[in-house]
């Protein structure tokens, strides 16, 4: 979004709020927080999380697999959003390119990305990572709306997130979904 400000007799000047935000300390803090969360989740899922998952019995092991996949997907979407914003602020992408890339990112509607019924039985560290990622996602969604790039998800995105992810992979690699 852009706003106009008067600059004396020189006429009007358009100021891009999105570009200004991407260079702000607030954005840098959100970026650092998001990337630190991605790293923490990766370290957990590759280390202690694997050990904890082996101790779980069905249906809790299925809930662990489901929630860890949802966590990973959520964090990939958030990291993509943050990287696009940073690329614009560093001049690596134009605003038009960023808007095109932004269309590939599907940020869900608030509240539709809640953990499964079996989430209470998950290891505490996984539950904490899920909670942190949902809070970060809510912040990013608010920022996205503030910057004018909010997206309304398709109904199938809410009903079947796995099919949505598979469709995106097929689209990215040029294959047909079966």
Number of C-alpha atoms within 10 A of each C-alpha: 12 14 10 11 11 10 9 7 6 7 9 12 12 11 13 14 14 21 19 12 16 20 15 12 10 10 17 15 11 15 21 12 14 21 18 12 18 21 13 13 23 14 12 17 18 11 11 13 18 12 12 18 18 10 10 16 11 8 10 19 18 14 22 27 12 15 21 19 13 18 23 17 15 22 24 15 18 24 18 16 23 20 15 22 24 20 16 19 19 13 10 13 16 14 18 10 12 18 14 11 14 20 12 13 16 19 23 21 16 12 9 10 16 13 18 11 9 14 18 12 14 18 17 12 15 21 19 13 18 23 15 16 21 20 12 19 22 17 13 20 21 15 16 17 12 13 16 13 16 19 16 11 12 11 8 11 18 14 11 10 15 16 13 16 14 13 15 15 14 14 12 10 8 9 10 9 11 6
